[in-house]
Amino acid sequence: MWEVGPQHLTRPVTYAAQPQQVSRRPVASTPIEKCQVKEEERITCGTPAITIAQCDAINCCFDGWRCYYGKAVTVQCSRDGQFVVVVARDSTRPNLDLDSISLLGGQDAPCKPVGTTTVFAVYQFPVTACGTTLMEDSGYVVYENSMMSSYEVGIGPRGSITRDSHFELRFQCKYTGTAVEILTVEVNTVAPPAPVAVPGPISVTLRLARGQCYNEGCVEDVEAYTSYYSEADYPVVKVLKEPVYVEVYIERRTDSNLVLNLEHCWATSTPSPLSLPKWDLLVDG
C-alpha cells in the first residue's frame, strides 16, 4: 500500500477538463473519471483517520474507508514546508509521459520522484529545493515552482497528430508564520497553432543520392548517401528496376516531438504528379 507524507496538507488543486480526441488539444480527466482508479493502483492520501469531508478538502477521492489520489495532477503544500506533487499518467489525453517529468531544478536529487508505479509518479521536496523561486507579496512568503512533461502520442498507420508538445503546470504556496495561507496552481497552455494554409518555417525536402560503389567490399546502400544530385543534374534519368536512393527530411525543425511519416512516394514522366504512367518509390512508408 502506498502512502505519501507528511500528512498535514492544505488546499490542493487538481487540473480537470472535458476529454477530447488525441488529434485535439490534450486535456485532463473529468471529475467523475478522476476517482476511477483500480484498487491495486491506489496511493493513500491523508492520514488513516481522515474523514470524507477532509479528504474532499484536499481534493482526493474517498471509497468509503480510505482516501486516495485520483487520476489527476494533484499539488499539495504541507505546514512543515514541503511540496507534494502526485502525477497520474492518465490524467490527460493523450497520457502524460511520467519519465519525462521535470521540475525547475532538473532531475537532480531531491527533484526526482520519491516513488513511481506504472500509473503514478510521486514528488515530495522542500519548498526551498528543486529550483523553487522565493518572493514576498503583501507580507506573505511565496514559493513557486513549475512541472513540465511530454505527452505520450500513439503512432497509428497514418502517424499521429497532437497540437501541444508538452504539459506545463506552475504552482505556488504562500506562507505567513508557520501556516499555509494560499495554494495557487496555474496551467500554462501552448498557443493554438496557425491555420494549415499558412506557410511556416518548417519544410520537407526530398533529394536523390548518387554515391556509387567503386571499391571491393563497399556496401551500396551505405555508399549511395555519401553524395547527392545537385539542381544542375536534373532531370535524373534512371533505367526501370535500377535502384533509386531517396532521402526525405524536415528542415528547420525545433520540436523534437515532430516526426515525419511518409505514406506514398512516386515518380512520373512529367512535372505533374498526377500524370501517367507513374512508378512507386515508397509505398506505405
Long-range contacts (C-beta under 8 A, 24 or more apart in sequence): 1-44, 2-42, 2-43, 2-44, 2-115, 2-117, 2-120, 2-122, 3-43, 3-44, 4-43, 4-44, 4-45, 4-69, 4-84, 4-86, 4-115, 4-122, 4-124, 5-124, 6-78, 6-79, 6-80, 6-82, 7-46, 7-47, 8-78, 8-79, 8-80, 9-46, 9-58, 9-76, 9-77, 9-78, 9-84, 10-58, 10-76, 10-77, 10-78, 10-79, 10-180, 10-183, 11-57, 11-58, 11-76, 11-77, 11-180, 11-182, 11-183, 12-58, 12-59, 12-60, 12-74, 12-75, 12-76, 12-183, 13-59, 13-74, 13-75, 13-171, 13-183, 13-184, 13-185, 14-59, 14-70, 14-72, 14-73, 14-74, 15-72, 15-73, 15-91, 15-92, 15-169, 15-185, 15-187, 16-72, 19-93, 20-93, 21-93, 22-93, 22-94, 22-153, 22-154, 22-160, 22-161, 22-162, 23-160, 23-161, 23-162, 24-163, 25-163, 25-164, 25-189, 25-192, 26-92, 26-93, 26-94, 26-151, 26-162, 26-164, 26-167, 27-92, 27-93, 28-72, 28-73, 28-91, 28-92, 29-70, 29-71, 29-72, 29-88, 29-90, 29-91, 29-92, 29-93, 33-71, 34-61, 34-70, 34-71, 34-72, 34-91, 35-61, 35-63, 35-70, 35-71, 36-71, 37-61, 37-68, 37-69, 37-70, 37-71, 37-88, 37-119, 41-117, 41-118, 41-119, 41-120, 42-66, 42-68, 42-69, 43-68, 43-69, 43-86, 43-115, 43-117, 43-120, 43-122, 44-68, 45-69, 45-74, 45-86, 69-120, 73-147, 73-169, 75-169, 75-171, 75-183, 75-185, 76-183, 77-127, 77-173, 77-180, 77-183, 78-180, 79-178, 79-179, 79-180, 81-126, 81-127, 81-128, 81-175, 82-124, 82-125, 82-126, 82-127, 83-123, 83-124, 83-125, 83-126, 83-127, 83-130, 83-132, 83-143, 83-145, 83-171, 83-173, 84-122, 84-123, 84-124, 85-122, 85-123, 85-124, 85-147, 85-171, 86-120, 86-121, 86-122, 86-123, 87-120, 87-121, 87-122, 87-123, 87-147, 87-149, 88-119, 88-120, 89-118, 89-119, 89-120, 89-121, 89-152, 90-119, 92-151, 92-167, 94-151, 94-152, 94-153, 94-154, 94-162, 95-151, 95-152, 96-149, 96-150, 96-151, 96-152, 96-167, 97-149, 97-150, 97-151, 97-152, 98-149, 100-149, 100-150, 101-147, 101-148, 101-149, 102-147, 102-148, 102-149, 103-130, 103-131, 103-145, 103-146, 103-147, 104-130, 104-131, 104-132, 104-133, 104-145, 104-146, 105-129, 105-130, 105-131, 105-132, 106-131, 123-147, 127-173, 127-175, 137-174, 139-176, 140-174, 140-175, 140-176, 140-181, 140-182, 141-174, 141-175, 141-176, 142-172, 142-173, 142-174, 142-175, 143-172, 143-173, 143-175, 144-170, 144-171, 144-172, 145-170, 145-171, 145-172, 146-170, 146-171, 146-188, 147-171, 150-257, 151-257, 153-257, 155-261, 158-261, 158-263, 159-259, 159-261, 162-257, 163-190, 163-192, 163-193, 164-189, 164-190, 165-190, 165-255, 165-257, 165-258, 166-190, 166-257, 201-252, 202-250, 202-251, 202-252, 202-253, 202-258, 203-250, 203-251, 203-252, 204-248, 204-249, 204-250, 204-251, 204-260, 205-248, 205-249, 205-250, 205-251, 206-246, 206-247, 206-248, 206-265, 207-246, 207-247, 208-236, 208-244, 208-245, 208-246, 208-247, 209-245, 209-246, 209-247, 210-245, 211-245, 221-245, 240-279, 244-281, 246-281, 246-282, 261-285
